[in-house]
Amino acid sequence: MSGGLILLNPGPVSLSPRVRAALGRANWCHREPEFAELTRGLNRRLSGIHAALAEDYESVLLSGSGTAAVEAMLASFAPDSETTLVLANGVYGERMAAMLAAHGKPHEVLEGPWIAGPDLAAVEALLDRSPAITHLAAVHHETTTGRLTDLGQLGKLCRRRGIQLLLDAVSSFGAEAIEGATWSLKALAATANKCLHGAPGASFVLASHEAWCGPAQRAGSVYLDLRRYHETQRSSGYSPFTQAIPAFFALDEALAELTAAGGWISRQAQYRERVAVVESVLTSLGVTRLLPVEEGSCVLQSYRLPASITYETLHDRLKAAGFVIYAGQGGLAQEVFRLSFMGEIAAADLQRLCTALREVIAGA
Ligand SMILES: *Cc1c(COP(=O)(O)O)cnc(C)c1O
């Protein structure tokens, strides 16, 4: 049963047969040239996924979940003697603030309600008041609610004011539009096992050439100091520490599948189709979205729990039918359930999901 589960939680995702098979590809040592070559190839392909980043951004790979990549980005690129403003409209923004605190980096936090986006007027006011702020840390897709941050507006503000953007793109990279200089993007962090459909264990940070060449910040960590990785990965492809080699194999295969499927734009279209299929059923059952359509991502949606059913019952009945869904977090735990549309989901499985949703919700 558990082997056949379809994961509708926001990572890890259900793997395709090809990606799963790649996990067992071979016994490789991370100090041998074939692994260095694989690493170099993966970095090259990762920086090419979003055209706007292809020329001016370089990737490094590390082993750890998406959180490791976000923390490594902040440790390595958030300044020690200037201030980083964190926009927190959900769990992941709050987590970035906790990371900066743990690393002893000067920061301010602009918290907002989870069901609203960042307040740009408040950002401007804070920047006016605090000239020490030179960096902004934001979450592209706040997976807490499914909100896609309007980086067109926020990026413009950053550029106009000379603020450098550090972006948690863990649940958007590979499925939502990402710009580089237009957003004043210094670096972003992402992972293999969300929109790229790889396995957990490999994550990466893309940063501009200028960021890699600029003054080093005190990383406050040995393992998460990205400059160590960059120094060796960019030249020879070697990494300072043992990498999660099976997860790298899986990422290699997952990127081949992404390219064959037509890249991130096709992936976005595929997610949108999945959302449309499931949402037509939910709508017919009277289930509504937490956020307006135009504020949501293509990756994940939060839906209001019908009064007739608790989250636990919905979860357990759907799991018995073969699907793992996700609870709301914090104050939304009793109000919403979340469905993520990433990973390998066959059309027949989507139809089975629709049937299961009808039976479980209409029967409640
Ligand atoms: C999933 C997620 C993370 C954390 O990733 P892990 O792989 O669970 O460590 C960070 N930020 C966002 C926006 C996410 O969706």
The ligand as a Gaussian input file, in Angstrom:
#p B3LYP/6-31G(d) Opt

LIG

0 1
 C        9.304000      22.945000       1.574000
 C        9.767000      24.344000       1.773000
 C       10.926000      24.649000       2.492000
 C       11.698000      23.631000       3.277000
 O       12.108000      22.561000       2.527000
 P       12.529000      21.202000       3.273000
 O       12.982000      20.394000       2.106000
 O       11.314000      20.676000       3.941000
 O       13.609000      21.521000       4.217000
 C       11.343000      25.965000       2.553000
 N       10.654000      26.934000       1.949000
 C        9.534000      26.689000       1.252000
 C        8.825000      27.825000       0.599000
 C        9.054000      25.385000       1.135000
 O        7.924000      25.133000       0.454000

